[in-house]
Amino acid sequence: MGPAMTEPLAERRAERWHLKKEIQLTHVISTLILVGAVLAYVSKIEQRLTIVETQLMAQRDATVLQRAQLERMDAKLDRLIERGSK
Protein backbone atom coordinates (compact mmCIF):
# COMPACT_ATOMS: atom_id res chain seq x y z
CA MET A 1 0.00 0.00 0.00
CA GLY A 2 1.56 3.16 -1.18
CA PRO A 3 0.77 6.83 -0.74
CA ALA A 4 -1.92 6.62 -3.42
CA MET A 5 -4.08 4.47 -1.13
CA THR A 6 -3.87 6.89 1.80
CA GLU A 7 -4.87 10.00 -0.17
CA PRO A 8 -8.52 9.04 -0.61
CA LEU A 9 -8.70 8.24 3.11
CA ALA A 10 -7.24 11.63 3.99
CA GLU A 11 -9.69 13.35 1.65
CA ARG A 12 -12.61 11.50 3.23
CA ARG A 13 -11.47 12.54 6.70
CA ALA A 14 -11.29 16.17 5.59
CA GLU A 15 -14.88 16.01 4.26
CA ARG A 16 -16.35 14.76 7.54
CA TRP A 17 -18.38 17.00 9.81
CA HIS A 18 -16.67 18.43 12.81
CA LEU A 19 -17.85 20.29 15.87
CA LYS A 20 -16.13 23.10 17.69
CA LYS A 21 -16.45 23.63 21.41
CA GLU A 22 -16.79 27.39 21.03
CA ILE A 23 -19.97 29.43 21.00
CA GLN A 24 -20.06 32.53 18.87
CA LEU A 25 -21.79 35.61 20.21
CA THR A 26 -23.64 36.14 16.92
CA HIS A 27 -25.22 32.68 17.22
CA VAL A 28 -26.40 33.42 20.75
CA ILE A 29 -27.83 36.80 19.74
CA SER A 30 -29.58 35.40 16.65
CA THR A 31 -31.04 32.54 18.70
CA LEU A 32 -32.36 34.96 21.32
CA ILE A 33 -33.88 37.15 18.62
CA LEU A 34 -35.52 34.10 17.02
CA VAL A 35 -36.96 32.96 20.37
CA GLY A 36 -38.26 36.49 21.02
CA ALA A 37 -39.91 36.62 17.59
CA VAL A 38 -41.60 33.25 18.13
CA LEU A 39 -42.89 34.33 21.55
CA ALA A 40 -44.22 37.60 20.11
CA TYR A 41 -45.94 35.70 17.29
CA VAL A 42 -47.58 33.25 19.70
CA SER A 43 -48.68 36.13 21.92
CA LYS A 44 -50.33 37.88 18.97
CA ILE A 45 -52.13 34.68 17.99
CA GLU A 46 -53.44 34.30 21.54
CA GLN A 47 -54.69 37.91 21.52
CA ARG A 48 -56.47 37.40 18.22
CA LEU A 49 -58.01 34.16 19.46
CA THR A 50 -59.33 35.92 22.57
CA ILE A 51 -60.91 38.62 20.41
CA VAL A 52 -62.55 36.04 18.14
CA GLU A 53 -63.88 34.09 21.14
CA THR A 54 -65.37 37.30 22.60
CA GLN A 55 -67.02 38.15 19.29
CA LEU A 56 -68.39 34.62 18.97
CA MET A 57 -69.95 34.78 22.44
CA ALA A 58 -71.50 38.17 21.64
CA GLN A 59 -72.98 36.81 18.40
CA ARG A 60 -74.35 33.79 20.27
CA ASP A 61 -76.03 36.09 22.81
CA ALA A 62 -77.49 38.22 20.02
CA THR A 63 -78.83 35.10 18.30
CA VAL A 64 -80.54 33.97 21.52
CA LEU A 65 -82.16 37.41 21.90
CA GLN A 66 -83.34 37.42 18.28
CA ARG A 67 -84.78 33.95 18.66
CA ALA A 68 -86.72 35.04 21.78
CA GLN A 69 -88.05 38.10 19.93
CA LEU A 70 -89.15 35.95 16.98
CA GLU A 71 -90.93 33.54 19.31
CA ARG A 72 -92.81 36.43 20.95
CA MET A 73 -93.76 37.81 17.54
CA ASP A 74 -94.93 34.36 16.48
CA ALA A 75 -97.11 34.08 19.58
CA LYS A 76 -98.60 37.52 18.95
CA LEU A 77 -99.33 36.63 15.32
CA ASP A 78 -101.00 33.41 16.42
CA ARG A 79 -103.24 35.36 18.81
CA LEU A 80 -104.14 37.87 16.08
CA ILE A 81 -104.98 35.07 13.66
CA GLU A 82 -107.16 33.38 16.28
CA ARG A 83 -109.02 36.65 16.98
CA GLY A 84 -109.55 37.26 13.27
CA SER A 85 -110.94 33.79 12.63
CA LYS A 86 -113.59 34.03 15.40
DSSP file (Angstrom, degrees, kcal/mol; ACC not computed):
  #  RESIDUE AA STRUCTURE BP1 BP2  ACC     N-H-->O    O-->H-N    N-H-->O    O-->H-N    TCO  KAPPA ALPHA  PHI   PSI    X-CA   Y-CA   Z-CA
    1    1 A M              0   0    0      0, 0.0     0, 0.0     0, 0.0     0, 0.0   0.000 360.0 360.0 360.0 118.5    0.0    0.0    0.0
    2    2 A G    >>  -     0   0    0      1,-0.0     3,-1.0     0, 0.0     4,-0.8  -0.248 360.0 -79.3-101.4-169.7    1.6    3.2   -1.2
    3    3 A P  H 3> S+     0   0    0      0, 0.0     4,-1.2     0, 0.0     3,-0.2   0.738 121.5  68.8 -64.6 -24.1    0.8    6.8   -0.7
    4    4 A A  H 34 S+     0   0    0      1,-0.2     3,-0.1     2,-0.2     0, 0.0   0.833  97.7  51.8 -66.0 -31.0   -1.9    6.6   -3.4
    5    5 A M  H <> S+     0   0    0     -3,-1.0     4,-0.6     1,-0.2    -1,-0.2   0.793 108.3  50.5 -76.3 -28.2   -4.1    4.5   -1.1
    6    6 A T  H  X S+     0   0    0     -4,-0.8     4,-2.1    -3,-0.2    -1,-0.2   0.707  95.4  71.5 -84.6 -19.6   -3.9    6.9    1.8
    7    7 A E  H  X S+     0   0    0     -4,-1.2     4,-2.4     1,-0.2     5,-0.2   0.927  96.9  48.2 -64.9 -46.2   -4.9   10.0   -0.2
    8    8 A P  H  > S+     0   0    0      0, 0.0     4,-2.2     0, 0.0    -1,-0.2   0.888 111.9  51.5 -62.3 -34.9   -8.5    9.0   -0.6
    9    9 A L  H  X S+     0   0    0     -4,-0.6     4,-2.0     2,-0.2    -2,-0.2   0.906 110.2  48.1 -66.5 -41.1   -8.7    8.2    3.1
   10   10 A A  H  X S+     0   0    0     -4,-2.1     4,-1.7     2,-0.2    -1,-0.2   0.882 111.4  50.7 -66.5 -38.3   -7.2   11.6    4.0
   11   11 A E  H  X S+     0   0    0     -4,-2.4     4,-1.3     2,-0.2    -2,-0.2   0.896 109.4  50.7 -66.0 -39.5   -9.7   13.4    1.7
   12   12 A R  H  X S+     0   0    0     -4,-2.2     4,-0.7     1,-0.2    -2,-0.2   0.887 108.9  51.5 -66.1 -37.7  -12.6   11.5    3.2
   13   13 A R  H >< S+     0   0    0     -4,-2.0     3,-0.6     1,-0.2    -1,-0.2   0.867 107.9  52.4 -66.2 -35.0  -11.5   12.5    6.7
   14   14 A A  H 3< S+     0   0    0     -4,-1.7    -1,-0.2     1,-0.2    -2,-0.2   0.793 106.6  54.1 -70.6 -27.6  -11.3   16.2    5.6
   15   15 A E  H 3< S+     0   0    0     -4,-1.3    -1,-0.2    -3,-0.2    -2,-0.2   0.596  87.1 105.8 -83.3 -11.6  -14.9   16.0    4.3
   16   16 A R  S << S-     0   0    0     -4,-0.7     2,-0.1    -3,-0.6    -3,-0.0  -0.234  79.3-101.1 -67.4 156.8  -16.4   14.8    7.5
   17   17 A W        -     0   0    0      2,-0.0     2,-0.3     0, 0.0    -1,-0.1  -0.452  40.2-169.5 -72.7 150.0  -18.4   17.0    9.8
   18   18 A H        -     0   0    0     -2,-0.1     2,-0.4     2,-0.0     0, 0.0  -0.992  11.5-143.4-141.7 151.6  -16.7   18.4   12.8
   19   19 A L        -     0   0    0     -2,-0.3     2,-0.3     2,-0.0    -2,-0.0  -0.906   8.3-148.2-116.2 141.9  -17.9   20.3   15.9
   20   20 A K        -     0   0    0     -2,-0.4    -2,-0.0     2,-0.2     0, 0.0  -0.806  14.2-138.0-104.9 151.4  -16.1   23.1   17.7
   21   21 A K  S    S+     0   0    0     -2,-0.3     2,-0.3     2,-0.1    -1,-0.1   0.226  74.4  97.9 -90.8  14.9  -16.4   23.6   21.4
   22   22 A E        -     0   0    0      2,-0.0     2,-0.5     0, 0.0    -2,-0.2  -0.756  61.4-147.4-105.2 151.7  -16.8   27.4   21.0
   23   23 A I        -     0   0    0     -2,-0.3     2,-0.3     4,-0.0    -2,-0.1  -0.973  15.3-140.5-117.7 125.2  -20.0   29.4   21.0
   24   24 A Q     >  -     0   0    0     -2,-0.5     4,-1.7     1,-0.1     3,-0.5  -0.658  11.6-133.2 -88.1 141.6  -20.1   32.5   18.9
   25   25 A L  H  > S+     0   0    0     -2,-0.3     4,-2.6     1,-0.2     5,-0.2   0.845 105.6  58.5 -60.7 -36.3  -21.8   35.6   20.2
   26   26 A T  H  > S+     0   0    0      1,-0.2     4,-2.6     2,-0.2    -1,-0.2   0.873 104.5  51.3 -64.0 -35.8  -23.6   36.1   16.9
   27   27 A H  H  > S+     0   0    0     -3,-0.5     4,-2.2     2,-0.2    -1,-0.2   0.908 111.0  47.8 -67.3 -40.9  -25.2   32.7   17.2
   28   28 A V  H  X S+     0   0    0     -4,-1.7     4,-2.3     2,-0.2    -2,-0.2   0.932 114.0  46.7 -64.5 -45.4  -26.4   33.4   20.8
   29   29 A I  H  X S+     0   0    0     -4,-2.6     4,-2.4     1,-0.2    -2,-0.2   0.930 113.3  47.9 -63.7 -45.8  -27.8   36.8   19.7
   30   30 A S  H  X S+     0   0    0     -4,-2.6     4,-2.2     1,-0.2    -1,-0.2   0.874 111.7  50.8 -65.7 -35.5  -29.6   35.4   16.7
   31   31 A T  H  X S+     0   0    0     -4,-2.2     4,-2.5     2,-0.2    -1,-0.2   0.916 110.7  48.6 -66.4 -42.4  -31.0   32.5   18.7
   32   32 A L  H  X S+     0   0    0     -4,-2.3     4,-2.4     2,-0.2    -2,-0.2   0.894 111.8  49.5 -63.6 -40.4  -32.4   35.0   21.3
   33   33 A I  H  X S+     0   0    0     -4,-2.4     4,-2.4     2,-0.2    -1,-0.2   0.910 111.2  49.7 -64.7 -41.8  -33.9   37.1   18.6
   34   34 A L  H  X S+     0   0    0     -4,-2.2     4,-2.3     2,-0.2    -2,-0.2   0.916 111.2  48.4 -63.2 -44.3  -35.5   34.1   17.0
   35   35 A V  H  X S+     0   0    0     -4,-2.5     4,-2.4     1,-0.2    -2,-0.2   0.908 111.9  50.3 -63.4 -41.8  -37.0   33.0   20.4
   36   36 A G  H  X S+     0   0    0     -4,-2.4     4,-2.3     2,-0.2    -2,-0.2   0.895 110.0  50.0 -62.4 -40.8  -38.3   36.5   21.0
   37   37 A A  H  X S+     0   0    0     -4,-2.4     4,-2.3     2,-0.2    -2,-0.2   0.904 110.7  49.1 -65.6 -41.3  -39.9   36.6   17.6
   38   38 A V  H  X S+     0   0    0     -4,-2.3     4,-2.5     2,-0.2    -2,-0.2   0.919 111.7  48.9 -64.4 -43.2  -41.6   33.3   18.1
   39   39 A L  H  X S+     0   0    0     -4,-2.4     4,-2.3     1,-0.2    -2,-0.2   0.902 111.6  49.2 -63.8 -40.7  -42.9   34.3   21.5
   40   40 A A  H  X S+     0   0    0     -4,-2.3     4,-2.2     2,-0.2    -1,-0.2   0.905 111.3  50.1 -64.0 -41.0  -44.2   37.6   20.1
   41   41 A Y  H  X S+     0   0    0     -4,-2.3     4,-2.2     2,-0.2    -2,-0.2   0.928 111.6  47.1 -62.8 -46.7  -45.9   35.7   17.3
   42   42 A V  H  X S+     0   0    0     -4,-2.5     4,-2.3     1,-0.2    -1,-0.2   0.891 110.8  53.2 -63.5 -39.4  -47.6   33.2   19.7
   43   43 A S  H  X S+     0   0    0     -4,-2.3     4,-2.1     1,-0.2    -1,-0.2   0.910 108.6  49.2 -62.4 -42.8  -48.7   36.1   21.9
   44   44 A K  H  X S+     0   0    0     -4,-2.2     4,-2.5     2,-0.2    -1,-0.2   0.899 109.8  51.8 -63.4 -40.9  -50.3   37.9   19.0
   45   45 A I  H  X S+     0   0    0     -4,-2.2     4,-2.4     1,-0.2    -2,-0.2   0.911 109.3  50.0 -62.8 -41.8  -52.1   34.7   18.0
   46   46 A E  H  X S+     0   0    0     -4,-2.3     4,-2.1     2,-0.2    -1,-0.2   0.895 110.3  50.4 -64.4 -39.5  -53.4   34.3   21.5
   47   47 A Q  H  X S+     0   0    0     -4,-2.1     4,-2.1     2,-0.2    -2,-0.2   0.926 111.8  47.3 -63.1 -44.7  -54.7   37.9   21.5
   48   48 A R  H  X S+     0   0    0     -4,-2.5     4,-2.4     1,-0.2    -2,-0.2   0.890 110.6  52.4 -64.5 -39.0  -56.5   37.4   18.2
   49   49 A L  H  X S+     0   0    0     -4,-2.4     4,-2.5     2,-0.2    -1,-0.2   0.894 107.9  51.4 -63.9 -40.5  -58.0   34.2   19.5
   50   50 A T  H  X S+     0   0    0     -4,-2.1     4,-2.2     2,-0.2    -1,-0.2   0.907 110.3  49.4 -62.7 -41.9  -59.3   35.9   22.6
   51   51 A I  H  X S+     0   0    0     -4,-2.1     4,-2.4     2,-0.2    -2,-0.2   0.926 111.6  48.3 -62.7 -45.0  -60.9   38.6   20.4
   52   52 A V  H  X S+     0   0    0     -4,-2.4     4,-2.4     1,-0.2    -2,-0.2   0.904 110.7  51.0 -64.2 -41.2  -62.5   36.0   18.1
   53   53 A E  H  X S+     0   0    0     -4,-2.5     4,-2.2     2,-0.2    -1,-0.2   0.906 110.5  49.6 -62.4 -41.1  -63.9   34.1   21.1
   54   54 A T  H  X S+     0   0    0     -4,-2.2     4,-2.1     1,-0.2    -2,-0.2   0.917 111.9  47.9 -63.4 -43.8  -65.4   37.3   22.6
   55   55 A Q  H  X S+     0   0    0     -4,-2.4     4,-2.4     1,-0.2    -2,-0.2   0.891 110.2  52.5 -64.6 -39.1  -67.0   38.1   19.3
   56   56 A L  H  X S+     0   0    0     -4,-2.4     4,-2.2     2,-0.2    -2,-0.2   0.909 109.4  48.6 -63.8 -42.7  -68.4   34.6   19.0
   57   57 A M  H  X S+     0   0    0     -4,-2.2     4,-2.2     2,-0.2    -1,-0.2   0.891 111.1  50.9 -65.0 -39.2  -69.9   34.8   22.4
   58   58 A A  H  X S+     0   0    0     -4,-2.1     4,-2.3     2,-0.2    -2,-0.2   0.904 110.7  48.6 -64.4 -41.4  -71.5   38.2   21.6
   59   59 A Q  H  X S+     0   0    0     -4,-2.4     4,-2.3     2,-0.2    -2,-0.2   0.885 109.9  52.4 -65.0 -38.1  -73.0   36.8   18.4
   60   60 A R  H  X S+     0   0    0     -4,-2.2     4,-2.1     2,-0.2    -2,-0.2   0.916 110.1  48.1 -64.3 -42.8  -74.3   33.8   20.3
   61   61 A D  H  X S+     0   0    0     -4,-2.2     4,-2.2     1,-0.2    -2,-0.2   0.912 111.2  50.3 -63.4 -42.3  -76.0   36.1   22.8
   62   62 A A  H  X S+     0   0    0     -4,-2.3     4,-2.4     1,-0.2    -2,-0.2   0.883 109.0  52.2 -63.5 -38.4  -77.5   38.2   20.0
   63   63 A T  H  X S+     0   0    0     -4,-2.3     4,-2.3     2,-0.2    -1,-0.2   0.897 108.3  50.6 -64.5 -40.8  -78.8   35.1   18.3
   64   64 A V  H  X S+     0   0    0     -4,-2.1     4,-2.1     2,-0.2    -2,-0.2   0.917 111.5  48.3 -63.2 -43.3  -80.5   34.0   21.5
   65   65 A L  H  X S+     0   0    0     -4,-2.2     4,-2.3     1,-0.2    -2,-0.2   0.907 111.8  49.0 -63.9 -41.8  -82.2   37.4   21.9
   66   66 A Q  H  X S+     0   0    0     -4,-2.4     4,-2.5     1,-0.2    -1,-0.2   0.890 109.7  52.1 -65.3 -38.9  -83.3   37.4   18.3
   67   67 A R  H  X S+     0   0    0     -4,-2.3     4,-2.2     2,-0.2    -1,-0.2   0.916 109.6  49.3 -63.8 -42.2  -84.8   33.9   18.7
   68   68 A A  H  X S+     0   0    0     -4,-2.1     4,-2.1     2,-0.2    -2,-0.2   0.908 111.3  49.8 -63.5 -41.5  -86.7   35.0   21.8
   69   69 A Q  H  X S+     0   0    0     -4,-2.3     4,-2.4     1,-0.2    -2,-0.2   0.910 110.4  50.0 -63.2 -41.8  -88.1   38.1   19.9
   70   70 A L  H  X S+     0   0    0     -4,-2.5     4,-2.5     1,-0.2    -1,-0.2   0.885 109.2  51.8 -64.9 -38.2  -89.1   36.0   17.0
   71   71 A E  H  X S+     0   0    0     -4,-2.2     4,-2.2     2,-0.2    -1,-0.2   0.901 110.3  48.5 -65.3 -39.9  -90.9   33.5   19.3
   72   72 A R  H  X S+     0   0    0     -4,-2.1     4,-2.4     2,-0.2    -2,-0.2   0.913 112.2  48.8 -65.5 -41.1  -92.8   36.4   21.0
   73   73 A M  H  X S+     0   0    0     -4,-2.4     4,-2.6     1,-0.2    -2,-0.2   0.901 110.1  52.1 -63.9 -40.0  -93.8   37.8   17.5
   74   74 A D  H  X S+     0   0    0     -4,-2.5     4,-2.3     2,-0.2    -1,-0.2   0.913 109.6  49.0 -62.1 -43.2  -94.9   34.4   16.5
   75   75 A A  H  X S+     0   0    0     -4,-2.2     4,-2.1     2,-0.2    -2,-0.2   0.912 111.4  49.4 -63.9 -41.9  -97.1   34.1   19.6
   76   76 A K  H  X S+     0   0    0     -4,-2.4     4,-2.4     1,-0.2    -2,-0.2   0.911 110.7  50.0 -64.1 -41.7  -98.6   37.5   18.9
   77   77 A L  H  X S+     0   0    0     -4,-2.6     4,-2.5     1,-0.2    -1,-0.2   0.899 108.7  52.9 -63.2 -39.9  -99.3   36.6   15.3
   78   78 A D  H  X S+     0   0    0     -4,-2.3     4,-2.3     1,-0.2    -1,-0.2   0.916 109.7  48.5 -61.0 -42.9 -101.0   33.4   16.4
   79   79 A R  H  X S+     0   0    0     -4,-2.1     4,-2.3     2,-0.2    -2,-0.2   0.905 111.6  49.6 -64.9 -40.9 -103.2   35.4   18.8
   80   80 A L  H  X S+     0   0    0     -4,-2.4     4,-2.2     2,-0.2    -2,-0.2   0.906 111.0  49.4 -64.3 -40.4 -104.1   37.9   16.1
   81   81 A I  H  X S+     0   0    0     -4,-2.5     4,-1.7     1,-0.2    -2,-0.2   0.910 110.8  50.2 -64.8 -41.5 -105.0   35.1   13.7
   82   82 A E  H  X S+     0   0    0     -4,-2.3     4,-0.8     1,-0.2    -2,-0.2   0.909 111.4  48.2 -63.8 -41.6 -107.2   33.4   16.3
   83   83 A R  H >< S+     0   0    0     -4,-2.3     3,-0.5     1,-0.2    -1,-0.2   0.882 111.8  50.4 -64.0 -38.8 -109.0   36.7   17.0
   84   84 A G  H 3< S+     0   0    0     -4,-2.2    -1,-0.2     1,-0.2    -2,-0.2   0.808 107.7  52.6 -71.8 -29.1 -109.5   37.3   13.3
   85   85 A S  H 3<        0   0    0     -4,-1.7    -1,-0.2     1,-0.2    -2,-0.2   0.630 360.0 360.0 -82.9 -12.9 -110.9   33.8   12.6
   86   86 A K    <<        0   0    0     -4,-0.8    -1,-0.2    -3,-0.5    -2,-0.1   0.468 360.0 360.0 -83.2 360.0 -113.6   34.0   15.4
